């Protein structure tokens, strides 16, 4: 097969995942430098089920907020816009897309979402450490970097399982195994889906090029951030995205170029950095469980 052949088969079935209006609006607001944080609160409140889930997470022990958080407005005031945006984005997207996961035991889609949310938190933390202006694109890119696997697993379950077995048997990356089975891979398929969803160009690039960030053109930095965050998440064994091959961050070209271009990453103690994110790791697991239960 090829990307074109895979896309033709998907389109011929007329069965594409959609994301809800709330998730779509939060994605676009995150890319807007003039965004008003109150707007996110208003959007969340238009979806009572999402608002209830956001408040449940805001009241979780991970934040240690004194007293009961009873309104989205108070949650935004206490936790800040970026945290509420990230919680809302994770809960709404996972709820929209989790039904697409293939339920076979060979691939745990609950662990897939745990990996995705973990990557999202690492992406945002790396961007902060590098001194990059907060945009929200890093978090969304980390959350959705593997979205192509959902399409491959849903429309081609037998072939996707074959790629998973091939990767495990030959101790190679899932990306390479997918190319052998499909003639394309989840990054290409995910980039195609992001274009269908009319995602902002930086988000599309971070999905399409998270395995080859230097091909992302003017969006190379965000693609490198998501790529490196993916490695961090695998190294910390947060969830499971289908790869069984050990990673070596120090030898990764994207990491080396990020360190060269962003002094804030120079001399970073990776072990201490990851330990500081243990709370976010637990939150990632809780978010994935909370969203999938809905």
Kinemage of the C-alpha trace (Angstrom):
@kinemage 1
@onewidth
@group {chain A} dominant
@subgroup {mainchain}
@vectorlist {calphas} color= white
{ca unk a 1} P 0.000 0.000 0.000
{ca unk a 2} L 0.929 3.676 0.222
{ca unk a 3} L -0.433 6.773 1.935
{ca unk a 4} L -2.651 7.418 -1.093
{ca unk a 5} L -4.000 3.857 -1.045
{ca unk a 6} L -4.645 3.965 2.716
{ca unk a 7} L -6.417 7.322 2.419
{ca unk a 8} L -8.543 6.077 -0.499
{ca unk a 9} L -9.743 3.114 1.536
{ca unk a 10} L -10.524 5.283 4.563
{ca unk a 11} L -12.415 7.848 2.507
{ca unk a 12} L -14.319 5.183 0.580
{ca unk a 13} L -15.805 3.957 3.848
{ca unk a 14} L -17.022 7.441 4.773
{ca unk a 15} L -15.996 6.783 8.356
{ca unk a 16} L -13.739 9.489 9.775
{ca unk a 17} L -13.362 10.476 13.408
{ca unk a 18} L -14.677 13.895 14.298
{ca unk a 19} L -13.843 16.152 17.192
{ca unk a 20} L -16.515 18.058 19.033
{ca unk a 21} L -17.089 21.763 18.749
{ca unk a 22} L -15.578 22.414 22.172
{ca unk a 23} L -12.333 20.588 21.395
{ca unk a 24} L -12.044 22.304 18.004
{ca unk a 25} L -12.577 25.751 19.531
{ca unk a 26} L -10.081 25.123 22.332
{ca unk a 27} L -7.462 24.002 19.792
{ca unk a 28} L -7.947 27.193 17.784
{ca unk a 29} L -8.016 29.449 20.849
{ca unk a 30} L -4.727 27.964 22.000
{ca unk a 31} L -3.154 29.104 18.719
{ca unk a 32} L -4.480 32.661 19.074
{ca unk a 33} L -1.893 35.000 20.673
{ca unk a 34} L -4.669 37.488 21.563
{ca unk a 35} L -6.812 34.841 23.231
{ca unk a 36} L -8.877 35.942 26.235
{ca unk a 37} L -8.636 33.275 28.961
{ca unk a 38} L -12.239 33.962 29.965
{ca unk a 39} L -13.317 32.729 26.539
{ca unk a 40} L -12.144 29.208 27.354
{ca unk a 41} L -14.189 29.226 30.549
{ca unk a 42} L -17.275 30.275 28.630
{ca unk a 43} L -16.726 27.571 26.005
{ca unk a 44} L -16.323 24.867 28.661
{ca unk a 45} L -19.476 25.984 30.457
{ca unk a 46} L -21.473 25.474 27.239
{ca unk a 47} L -20.829 21.734 27.623
{ca unk a 48} L -22.137 20.712 31.094
{ca unk a 49} L -20.630 17.232 30.898
{ca unk a 50} L -17.174 18.617 30.058
{ca unk a 51} L -17.506 21.300 32.741
{ca unk a 52} L -18.258 18.600 35.326
{ca unk a 53} L -15.213 16.585 34.285
{ca unk a 54} L -12.968 19.676 34.365
{ca unk a 55} L -14.143 20.452 37.895
{ca unk a 56} L -13.580 16.871 38.955
{ca unk a 57} L -9.950 17.084 37.829
{ca unk a 58} L -9.521 20.583 39.306
{ca unk a 59} L -10.603 19.156 42.674
{ca unk a 60} L -8.202 16.215 42.450
{ca unk a 61} L -5.357 15.906 44.992
{ca unk a 62} L -2.783 16.650 42.272
{ca unk a 63} L -3.506 20.361 42.569
{ca unk a 64} L -4.035 20.587 46.307
{ca unk a 65} L -6.459 23.503 45.950
{ca unk a 66} L -7.855 24.513 49.359
{ca unk a 67} L -11.624 24.316 49.536
{ca unk a 68} L -14.025 23.100 46.901
{ca unk a 69} L -13.724 24.382 43.323
{ca unk a 70} L -17.369 24.758 42.336
{ca unk a 71} L -17.284 26.731 39.066
{ca unk a 72} L -15.182 26.729 35.910
{ca unk a 73} L -14.510 30.446 36.434
{ca unk a 74} L -12.999 29.709 39.854
{ca unk a 75} L -11.003 26.801 38.404
{ca unk a 76} L -9.501 29.130 35.791
{ca unk a 77} L -8.696 31.717 38.478
{ca unk a 78} L -7.015 29.157 40.760
{ca unk a 79} L -5.229 26.929 38.269
{ca unk a 80} L -4.592 29.368 35.441
{ca unk a 81} L -5.625 29.377 31.823
{ca unk a 82} L -3.039 26.942 30.496
{ca unk a 83} L -3.914 24.209 32.995
{ca unk a 84} L -7.652 24.532 32.380
{ca unk a 85} L -7.111 24.658 28.625
{ca unk a 86} L -4.998 21.504 28.781
{ca unk a 87} L -7.492 19.660 30.979
{ca unk a 88} L -10.412 20.625 28.728
{ca unk a 89} L -8.508 19.716 25.577
{ca unk a 90} L -7.453 16.323 26.931
{ca unk a 91} L -10.880 15.378 28.267
{ca unk a 92} L -12.802 16.494 25.193
{ca unk a 93} L -10.435 14.977 22.603
{ca unk a 94} L -10.026 11.653 24.382
{ca unk a 95} L -13.782 11.394 24.884
{ca unk a 96} L -14.349 12.138 21.182
{ca unk a 97} L -11.696 9.739 19.887
{ca unk a 98} L -11.452 6.875 22.389
{ca unk a 99} L -14.346 4.961 20.823
{ca unk a 100} L -12.183 4.611 17.711
{ca unk a 101} L -9.593 2.517 19.462
{ca unk a 102} L -9.467 -1.124 18.500
{ca unk a 103} L -10.367 -3.130 21.596
{ca unk a 104} L -8.099 -6.120 20.991
{ca unk a 105} L -5.927 -7.089 23.922
{ca unk a 106} L -2.769 -6.837 21.801
{ca unk a 107} L -2.938 -3.042 22.012
{ca unk a 108} L -4.221 -1.271 25.111
{ca unk a 109} L -5.836 1.964 23.957
{ca unk a 110} L -6.173 3.179 27.541
{ca unk a 111} L -2.379 3.036 27.797
{ca unk a 112} L -2.136 4.747 24.406
{ca unk a 113} L -4.020 7.759 25.807
{ca unk a 114} L -1.897 7.731 28.938
{ca unk a 115} L 1.185 7.949 26.705
{ca unk a 116} L -0.408 10.750 24.661
{ca unk a 117} L -1.296 12.924 27.651
{ca unk a 118} L 2.123 12.288 29.184
{ca unk a 119} L 3.761 13.434 25.958
{ca unk a 120} L 1.586 16.541 25.997
{ca unk a 121} L 2.779 17.536 29.475
{ca unk a 122} L 6.413 16.862 28.611
{ca unk a 123} L 6.052 18.945 25.436
{ca unk a 124} L 4.785 21.967 27.336
{ca unk a 125} L 7.404 21.567 30.075
{ca unk a 126} L 10.219 21.352 27.519
{ca unk a 127} L 8.952 24.476 25.770
{ca unk a 128} L 8.988 26.344 29.098
{ca unk a 129} L 12.472 25.065 29.916
{ca unk a 130} L 13.688 26.210 26.505
{ca unk a 131} L 12.337 29.702 27.163
{ca unk a 132} L 9.816 29.545 24.337
{ca unk a 133} L 6.660 31.687 24.554
{ca unk a 134} L 3.672 29.654 25.688
{ca unk a 135} L 1.359 28.957 22.772
{ca unk a 136} L -0.571 25.811 23.639
{ca unk a 137} L 0.580 24.248 20.388
{ca unk a 138} L 3.173 22.108 22.138
{ca unk a 139} L 0.614 20.529 24.454
{ca unk a 140} L -1.871 19.862 21.644
{ca unk a 141} L 0.913 18.470 19.463
{ca unk a 142} L 2.016 16.080 22.195
{ca unk a 143} L -1.556 14.992 22.846
{ca unk a 144} L -2.284 14.246 19.181
{ca unk a 145} L 1.119 13.221 17.829
{ca unk a 146} L 0.060 9.572 17.439
{ca unk a 147} L -3.500 10.176 16.235
{ca unk a 148} L -2.698 8.358 12.982
{ca unk a 149} L -2.492 5.101 14.957
{ca unk a 150} L -6.190 5.462 15.772
{ca unk a 151} L -7.095 5.507 12.084
{ca unk a 152} L -4.799 2.598 11.238
{ca unk a 153} L -6.050 0.542 14.176
{ca unk a 154} L -9.711 1.246 13.394
{ca unk a 155} L -9.733 0.782 9.620
{ca unk a 156} L -6.985 -1.840 9.302
{ca unk a 157} L -7.023 -3.793 12.591
{ca unk a 158} L -5.426 -6.940 11.157
{ca unk a 159} L -2.611 -5.055 9.459
{ca unk a 160} L -2.048 -2.828 12.476
{ca unk a 161} L -1.748 -5.864 14.736
{ca unk a 162} L 0.700 -7.325 12.223
{ca unk a 163} L 2.820 -4.137 12.467
{ca unk a 164} L 2.749 -4.328 16.275
{ca unk a 165} L 3.861 -7.959 16.228
{ca unk a 166} L 6.565 -7.212 13.670
{ca unk a 167} L 7.933 -4.339 15.780
{ca unk a 168} L 8.007 -6.522 18.903
{ca unk a 169} L 9.469 -9.584 17.169
{ca unk a 170} L 12.251 -7.747 15.349
{ca unk a 171} L 12.858 -5.117 18.051
{ca unk a 172} L 12.345 -2.228 15.674
{ca unk a 173} L 10.356 0.976 15.945
{ca unk a 174} L 6.648 0.760 15.192
{ca unk a 175} L 7.092 3.470 12.540
{ca unk a 176} L 9.411 1.207 10.522
{ca unk a 177} L 7.098 -1.769 10.993
{ca unk a 178} L 4.118 0.273 9.776
{ca unk a 179} L 6.019 1.265 6.652
{ca unk a 180} L 6.755 -2.382 5.907
{ca unk a 181} L 3.103 -3.364 6.355
{ca unk a 182} L 1.261 -0.294 5.004
{ca unk a 183} L 3.782 1.505 2.802
{ca unk a 184} L 3.081 4.532 5.018
{ca unk a 185} L 3.049 5.276 8.755
{ca unk a 186} L 0.985 6.834 11.524
{ca unk a 187} L 2.759 10.203 11.221
{ca unk a 188} L 1.772 10.584 7.566
{ca unk a 189} L -1.770 9.389 8.226
{ca unk a 190} L -2.061 11.659 11.268
{ca unk a 191} L -0.870 14.635 9.240
{ca unk a 192} L -3.517 13.913 6.616
{ca unk a 193} L -6.213 13.742 9.304
{ca unk a 194} L -4.988 16.994 10.908
{ca unk a 195} L -5.345 18.690 7.521
{ca unk a 196} L -8.890 17.318 7.189
{ca unk a 197} L -9.634 18.828 10.600
{ca unk a 198} L -8.189 22.200 9.444
{ca unk a 199} L -5.753 22.314 12.346
{ca unk a 200} L -3.340 25.276 12.626
{ca unk a 201} L -0.144 24.728 10.594
{ca unk a 202} L 2.166 24.373 13.617
{ca unk a 203} L -0.044 21.654 15.099
{ca unk a 204} L -0.319 19.864 11.762
{ca unk a 205} L 3.480 19.973 11.377
{ca unk a 206} L 4.116 18.594 14.871
{ca unk a 207} L 1.825 15.631 14.128
{ca unk a 208} L 3.110 14.995 10.607
{ca unk a 209} L 6.819 15.409 11.416
{ca unk a 210} L 7.212 14.303 15.025
{ca unk a 211} L 9.516 11.469 13.903
{ca unk a 212} L 11.452 13.649 11.435
{ca unk a 213} L 11.228 17.180 12.874
{ca unk a 214} L 13.823 18.707 10.569
{ca unk a 215} L 11.324 18.263 7.721
{ca unk a 216} L 8.826 20.594 9.430
{ca unk a 217} L 10.155 23.792 7.828
{ca unk a 218} L 9.321 26.911 9.832
{ca unk a 219} L 7.687 24.711 12.486
{ca unk a 220} L 10.810 22.654 13.132
{ca unk a 221} L 11.120 23.814 16.752
{ca unk a 222} L 7.662 22.669 17.847
{ca unk a 223} L 8.130 19.378 15.957
{ca unk a 224} L 11.456 18.835 17.756
{ca unk a 225} L 9.811 19.590 21.095
{ca unk a 226} L 7.085 16.998 20.484
{ca unk a 227} L 9.627 14.475 19.178
{ca unk a 228} L 11.816 14.820 22.267
{ca unk a 229} L 8.794 14.761 24.581
{ca unk a 230} L 7.764 11.488 22.930
{ca unk a 231} L 11.205 10.068 23.806
{ca unk a 232} L 10.902 11.308 27.406
{ca unk a 233} L 7.491 9.672 27.720
{ca unk a 234} L 8.785 6.358 26.406
{ca unk a 235} L 11.848 6.509 28.674
{ca unk a 236} L 9.588 7.100 31.696
{ca unk a 237} L 7.330 4.185 30.594
{ca unk a 238} L 4.244 6.395 30.681
{ca unk a 239} L 1.563 4.412 28.896
{ca unk a 240} L 2.382 2.542 25.707
{ca unk a 241} L 2.374 3.690 22.096
{ca unk a 242} L 3.496 0.458 20.450
{ca unk a 243} L 7.283 0.867 20.625
{ca unk a 244} L 9.444 -1.617 22.515
{ca unk a 245} L 12.839 -0.256 21.434
{ca unk a 246} L 14.938 1.532 24.049
{ca unk a 247} L 15.633 5.210 23.398
{ca unk a 248} L 18.816 7.200 23.983
{ca unk a 249} L 18.054 10.883 24.369
{ca unk a 250} L 21.676 12.048 24.408
{ca unk a 251} L 22.283 10.639 20.923
{ca unk a 252} L 19.072 11.975 19.389
{ca unk a 253} L 19.761 14.667 16.722
{ca unk a 254} L 16.586 16.632 17.532
{ca unk a 255} L 17.578 16.851 21.198
{ca unk a 256} L 21.116 17.933 20.281
{ca unk a 257} L 19.789 20.710 18.034
{ca unk a 258} L 17.301 21.900 20.653
{ca unk a 259} L 20.115 22.172 23.201
{ca unk a 260} L 22.264 24.038 20.679
{ca unk a 261} L 19.528 26.524 19.736
{ca unk a 262} L 17.943 27.078 23.166
{ca unk a 263} L 20.326 27.882 26.040
{ca unk a 264} L 17.577 27.171 28.571
{ca unk a 265} L 18.058 23.467 27.828
{ca unk a 266} L 21.833 23.597 28.176
{ca unk a 267} L 23.068 21.626 31.158
{ca unk a 268} L 19.587 20.281 31.857
{ca unk a 269} L 19.682 17.448 34.364
{ca unk a 270} L 17.295 15.096 32.595
{ca unk a 271} L 16.752 12.901 35.649
{ca unk a 272} L 15.827 15.835 37.882
{ca unk a 273} L 13.711 17.345 35.133
{ca unk a 274} L 11.656 14.184 34.797
{ca unk a 275} L 11.345 13.810 38.564
{ca unk a 276} L 9.909 17.334 38.767
{ca unk a 277} L 7.204 16.221 36.368
{ca unk a 278} L 6.049 13.255 38.437
{ca unk a 279} L 2.899 15.134 39.442
{ca unk a 280} L 2.079 15.815 35.794
{ca unk a 281} L 2.694 12.122 35.045
{ca unk a 282} L 0.081 11.151 37.626
{ca unk a 283} L -2.282 13.772 36.274
{ca unk a 284} L -1.793 12.378 32.761
{ca unk a 285} L -2.859 8.957 33.977
{ca unk a 286} L -5.854 10.391 35.802
{ca unk a 287} L -6.935 12.460 32.794
{ca unk a 288} L -6.780 9.441 30.507
{ca unk a 289} L -8.830 7.334 32.910
{ca unk a 290} L -11.365 10.112 33.549
{ca unk a 291} L -11.910 10.801 29.841
{ca unk a 292} L -12.229 7.167 28.818
{ca unk a 293} L -14.838 6.474 31.511
{ca unk a 294} L -17.241 8.994 29.969
